[in-house]
């Protein structure tokens, strides 16, 4: 597995946990958009 794939799994798992979106919905997001949602989930959690 490559570094990029590891990060993708991490982003998808984080978003699925916080927003309960499906894998297909998460993978349909462009990377910058997915990162924005990761940042927003972290902000909501006070991280």
C-alpha positions, 0 to 999 in steps of 0.5 A: 500500500502506498502512502497516498492510499494510507491517507485515503483510508484514514480520511474515509474512515474519519469521515465515515465515523463522524458523518456516517456517509457511505463509502461510495459517497466519500470516494466520490469527493475530490481530495480537496473537498474531502480534506475540507470535511476532515477539517470541519469534523475535527473542528466540530470535535474541538481538535 
